Amino acid sequence: MAPWRNSFRFCCFIVFLYIPFSIQNEGFPGFGFDSEFGSASGKILIKGGTVVNAHHKEVADVYIEDGIIVSVRPNIKVSDDVTILDATGKYVMPGGIDPHTHLEMDFMGTQTIDNYFTGQAAALAGGTTMHIDFVIPVDGSLSAGFDVYVEKAKKSTMDYGFHMAITKWDETVSKEMEIMVKENGINSFKFFMAYKGSLMINDDLLLEGFERCKSLGALAMVHAENGDGVAKGQQNMMDLGITGPEGHALSRPPVLEGEATARAIRLASFVNTPLYVVHVMSIDAMEEIARAKKSGQRVVGEPVVSGLILDDSWLWNSDFKIAAKQEPDILFFISSSFII
C-alpha cells in the first residue's frame, strides 16, 4: 500500500441530520465519534432515510459494521447492540470526493491558507469524505515534492490521494513518473499551461509529458490558459493602473482559456492519450471540450462550483474583501450540458 493512503476505514455515507463527532489527531491520522454517536460494538444502523446513489434513490436502511457499509435495503433487522440513527425525512448519500485541492501549497511567494487538518475538517463538516491534492515538485523533483507532501499530510483527518504536477522535463523526471505510478500510487499528472515564470511548461514539454503518461497508462491533466497571453494581459492592466480584482478577469479573457484548451485537446489527440481539463471556467473552453467529446475523443472537463454560480460582475464590487474572494466564471451563459 502506498504510504500516503490513509489506512482507517470510514463510513462514507453522509446523513443530512446533526451527528456530533470528534476528530483524532494523535499518531496516524484517524477519525472517531463521540459517545453520543459511537457504538461500543462498532455497529450502526441508519434507518428510514432516502438513500441517494448515482443510479437511483430509495427509502432504505444502511447497516454499517466497523466503518464498512454491509447492507443497503429496506427494513433491516438488527440486534440490541446496534446504535440506531433515525434518518426519516432525511437524505442519506455517499460522501463527496473532491478531485482538485491545493492544501498548504507554496505558490509564487504565498501559501494557501488551509493545511491538511483545517482543510479536511472543513470538508468533513460539509460532507466531503475524500479528496485528491496536487503535489508540487521541489525544483522539478517529483520525489522531493512527494516527500514534502507526505510530511504535510501527517496531520490528515480523512482519506486523500495525490495527483502530481510536472514543471520541467528531463530523463530524471521521466523515470520519477514511473516510480510515482508503480510505487507511490499516483497515476495522474498535471501540466500547467499558465503561470509564466513559475509553473508554466511549453508545448515541447507538454508533448513529452503526454507521451510518458500514455506509456505508463496514467492520466494527463492540464490547467489550460495561454500563459504568454495572460502575462501580456497582466502587464497591460498594470500599465493602465488597474490593480484591483477586476484586473484578474480583464487580463485573462475567455479566448485565452479557449485557445489553450483547444491546443491541449489537439496535442492529446495527436499523441492518442486521454485528457482531463481542470477547472473549466469559460464557454470558450467548454465548447472546445464538448466538440472533442462529440468527435469521440477521450476528454473530461472538470466543473467548478464557483464557475457555475458566479459571474465576473462580482469582481467589480466596491467592497474589496467581497471582490477579492471571487473566481472567474463561465461567462454569460451556463448550459446544463456543461457537466461533460
N, C-alpha and C positions, 0 to 999 in steps of 0.2 A: 504494500500500500504506500502511495506517495506520502511523504512526511507532512504535507500541508493539509491533508484531508482530515477533518475532524472525525474522531473515532466514535463519539457518542451517537446514540440513536435518538431521534426526536420525532414525536408525533407531528406530522406535517399537515394536519387539518386545523384550520382556524375557525373558531366558533364566534359569531358576532354577538357575544354577550360578555359580561365582565368576568374575567378569570384572573385573579391576582397571581403573580408569580414572582420568584426571586431569581437572580442570576448569580451563578457561582463563578468566581474569578480567581480561584486558587489552583495552582498546578496546571494540569492540562485543561483547556477550555471545556466548559460544560454548561448544562442548563438544568435548573431544578425548580420544583414547585414548592410553594409554602404549604403549611399544614392544612389550610382551608381547602386547597385543591388537591393535595397529594394523596396518594394511595399507598398504604403500607404493603399491599400485595403487588403493586405495580400494574393493577388492572383498572381500567377506566371505561365507562360506557357513556358516550354522548348520545342522548336519547331524543328521538322525535323531531329532529331538525330537518330542514330541507337541504339535502346533500347535493352540492353542485359540482359536477365534473365536466370535462371537456365535451363529452358526448350527450349528456342529459342531466336532468335534476329529478330528484325524487325525495319524498319524506321517508327517512330511514334512520336506523341507529348505526353508530360507529363504535366498534369494540376494539380496545387497544390493550396490549399486554407488553409491559416493559418498553414502552415507546414505539412499538411496532403495531400498525393497523392490521388486525387479524381478520375482521369481517365488516362488511358494509351491507346491511339488509334490514328490512323492517322487523320490528318486534323480536329483537334478540333477547333471549332469556339468560340471566346471569345469576351467580351465587351471591351470597350476602357480603362477601369480602371485596366486592367491586364497587368503586366510587362511581356514582351516577350523576351526570350533569344533564339537567333538563334543558334542551335546546328548542323546545316547542316555540314555533313562531320565529325562529332564527334561521339564518343561513349557515351551513357548515361547508367549508370549501378547502381545497388544498392550499397550503401556504404558498405565497408567491415566490418566484425566483427572479431576481434582478440580474440580468446578464451583463450589466455595464456599470461598474462603480470605480471610483478613484479615492480610496481611503488613504489618508496620511501621505498623499502624493506630493513630492517635491517637483515644482514646476516654475521655471523662469523666475527664480528668486522668492517664490512663495510656497506655501504648503496648504493643501486642502484641510479644512478645519476639523473634520471628523476623523477619528482614528478607528481601529478595529473594535474598540469597546463601545464608544459613543455612537458610531455609525450603525453598528449592528444592533445595539439596544434599541435605537430609534426604529430600525427596520422591523424588529420583532414586535414592537408596540403597534406597528401599522399592518402586520400580517405578512411580512416578507420573512421567510424562514431559511433562505439560502441566497447567496449572491456570488458573482464571478468578478473578481477585481483584476485590474491590469497591472502587471509587473513592469516597471520601467527599468531598463538596463542601466548599469553603472558604467559610464564611459564606454557604452556599447556592449559591455559584457553581460550576457544573459545569466550566466551562473552567479556572478556577483549580485546582480539585481534580484535574482531568485532568493539568495541567502538573506538579503536585506528585508524582503517582504515576508519571508518565513519568520524572521525575528519580529517584525511589526505585528504579525498575526498571532503572536503568543497571547495577546490579550483578547483573543476572539471569544465570542459568546454564542456563535451559531455556525452552521455549515457554510463553507465557502469553497471556491475554486479559483484558479488563476488563468487568465489569458497572458500572453507575453507580447510586449511591444518590440519591434525591430527598428533600431535607429541608425544603424550603419551596416555595411556588408563587407565581409571577407571570409576566408575559409574557416576561421575560428568560429564566427557566428553561425555559419552553415552547420558545422559539427555540433555546436551547442544546441541548435534547434533539434537535432536528432536526440540529444541527451534529454532535452525537455520533454519530448514526446515519449521516449521509451523508458525513461527512468523517473520522471517527475510528474507524469500525468497531464502535461499541458499540451493540448492539441489544437490551439487556435492562436494565431499570430497577427498582430495589428500593425499596420503601416500608416504613418501619418503623412498625408499629402499637404498638410498645413503646418504652421508654426516654423516659418523660415528662420534659420539661425539657431534652432533648438532641436526639435524632434523631426523636422521635415526630411523626407527622402525624395530622391529624384526617380524618374521613370526607369532608369537602368537598374537601380536597386529594387524597385517595385517588381520588375520582371524577374530578377534573380530570386526574390522572395517568393513570388507566386510559383515559380518552378520548383523551389525547395518544398513549399507547402504541398504541392501536388505529389512529389516523390515520397513524402512522409505520410500522406493521407491526412494532412492537417488542414484546417480551415483558414483561408486568408481573409483578413478583415481590413477595412480601410476607413480612416477619417478623411472624407472626401471634400476637400476645399482646395482651390488653386492657391497654394501658399505664396507664390510670387505676386499674384493679383491682390491677395489680402494685404501683403506687406506694402504694396503700392497704394492701396486704398487707405491703409492706416497712416502712411506718410502724408497723403493728400489731406486727410482730416486734421492732422497736426498742423500742417501749413495753413489751413483755414481757421485754426484756433478752436476747432471742435474737439473738446477733450472729455465731454460727458458721456454717459451711457448710450446716448443716441448715436454717437460715432461708431459704436460697435456694428450696428445694422448698416449704417451708411458705408462703412469701409469694406463690407463683405456682402454685396448684393447677391440674390439667389443665383444669378448667372454663374458665379464662381463655384458654387457648390454643384450646380448642374454640369458644368464643364468637367470638373474633377470626377464626378460620379460617372459620367459618360466615358471618360478616359479609362478609369479603373475597370469598368464593365468590359470595355473592348479589349483591354490588355488581358483580363481574366479569360475572355473568350479565346483570345489568341493562344494562351497557354493551355486552355481547356481545363480550368480548375474552378470550383465553386467560389463564390464571393459573398461576403457579409458586409454590408454598408452600415456603419454605425450612425446613430442619432441623425436620421434623415430629417431635415428642418425646412425644406422648401419644396414648392410644387415642381420646380425645375428638376431637382434630384428625384423626386417621387415619380415623375413621368418617365425619366430615363430607366428607372428600375422596373416600372410597370411594362415598358416597351420590351426590355430584355426578357422579362419573365414570359410575356406573351409569345416571344420567339422561341421559347424553350430553354433559355439559358438558366443555369442554376445560380440565382441571385436572391439574397434576402435583404430586405430593408428593415432597419430597426426603428420602430416608432418611439417617440419620447413624449411623455405626458405634457410637458411644457409646450412642445411644438403643436400639440393637438388642441390646446385650450387657450393659448395666449396669442395675441398679435403684437407687432412691434410698436404699436402706439404707446404701450406701457413704458418704453424706453425714453419717451419724452415727458414723463410725469415730473411735475415740478418738485416733488419730494425725492431728493437724491437716493434716499435709502430704499424707496419703493422701486425707482427706476433701475437701480444697480442690481436688484435681485432678479431681474427678468432675463429670460433666454430669448434668442431669435425664434422665429415661428415658421410654420407652413403658411406662407403669406397669402392673404386674401381669401382663399377657399380651402375647405377641408373636405376631402372625399372619403366616403365610407370604405372605398377600396384601398385606402392607404395601408391598411394592415396587410402587407404583402410579403 
